[in-house]
Amino acid sequence: GFLALYRPYKIDFKKLTLSLLVGIVAIALSIYLYSDASKTWLQIIAALSFPILLLGHFSYQKKLRRSLRAVAFAIAIALCYYSFTPMPLIYELNFEAKQASKFFPFLLSEIPFDQKSFIYYQTHLPFVQAKKLPKLSSIKNKTVVIESHTNRNLILTYILQLQKSNIPYILLQSKQEPSYQLQNWLPKIRNYSFFRIYYSKNLENKLFSRKNISKKYLYVKNKITNANSHLEIAKTLNQIIIYNYYYRDAAIRSKELFFQSYQKYADYFYKKKQYNQALQAIKLCYLFDKTNEKLNEKAFLSLLKLTPIESHIPIMEELQKNSKYKEAILNRLYPLYVRQKNYQLAIDKNEELIRLYQKSQKEDEIEDLKIEKAKLYIESANFIKAQSLIRSELRKDPESLRWNKVVENLNFHIEEKKRRSRDANYY
């Protein structure tokens, strides 16, 4: 813009071309370096309009009055300030959470998180998230909750503005990330399993109980805070509950908080019809409690909405213990084990289905399963069991085309095995 308004009236074309190239490079670098901190649409307008101004006819420059030049200068400064100044003037930080969700046992913090008293921005907590950073003027009697995962400097700049405006905030951070250096404006920190929180001074008495925390709870907390996995935490809590009666109640309470945290994730994702994430949360819930019938129902309905994959197996193994879901789950679980070539488990599930269908006298389904069972024996080279099953079925119907095809398949595999054995002995 300044090149267009203030360049000399007569200038060498090569110098003008060079200045244009420098300007284009500067604009490209600005968009690349500041795309997260500036209004993208304004950058695009600037990138398109400034070269047009530069390439235009500028004979009017001699006639520009000082007042007009001053106005142009002020507009240019305002646009730069608006475009490239960090928070809180710029509110559109559109980085999206990754598909693979993080799950924090956030209820351990004892903070009464809800949708009414808090505004959430880009956190992995199971609440509706704001699409833009909340403007300071719009925050009324609420606490801002932000998660630090990318754009750390911008988030901290925004936190600093909240601190100056005496607006309460909570900064959530995964323990997988390096912690912040505590400063006067980021003074409070609490550590929990898998996450830590930083919070403003004005929340100390509002959110956290002033009564002394029991030694029992501190003992259990210290045992699990630095654990590396949910499975390790579940095992530790179970051991305390079984073998350490003095700390048993504190361990049970901690176990409940883990379960309730992940149950909220499951409910949240299920309502949003994000069934894969709901199942991930349910899988964590099962580490701490497998008896919740509402959770089992959500797990079952979520599985029906999705194509079965290997990561669903632990949940399906748990659900198939319940007679209410057994048949539907076995029909989805059995093909997974076949696909994995886990022949023994596939045969076990096959036999369970046969027993179920025998009770309801579904003869066609039973015959299909027995043929599949014979094929599994053949594929696993268990020819003796395959022959035994085939003979038993052929006695009932010697002319059965389906079973005679299975016999041909068995004979082919036996001959193939003998041929490979002869070839191995020959060499």
Secondary structure, 3 states (H helix, E strand, C coil): CHHHHHCCCCCCHHHHHHHHHHHHHHHHHHHHHHCCCCCHHHHHHHHHHHHHHHHCCCHHHHHCCHHHHHHHHHHHHHHHHHHHCCCCCCCCCCCCCCCCCCCCCHHHHCCCCCCCCEEEECCCCCCCEECCCCCHHHCCCCEEEEEECCCHHHHHHHHHHHHHCCCCEEEEEECCCCCCCCECCECEEEEECCEEEEECHHHHHHHCCCCCCCHHHHHHHHHHCCCCCHHHHHHHHHHHHHHCHHHHHHHHHHHHHHHHHHHHHHHHHHHCCCHHHHHHHHHHHCCCCCCCHHHHHHHHHHHHCCCCCHHHHHHHHHHCCCCCCHHHHHHHHHHHHHHHCCHHHHHHHHHHHHHHHHHHCCHHHHHHHHHHHHHHHHHCCCHHHHHHHHHHHHHHCCCCHHHHHHHHHHHHHHHHHHHHHHHHHHC
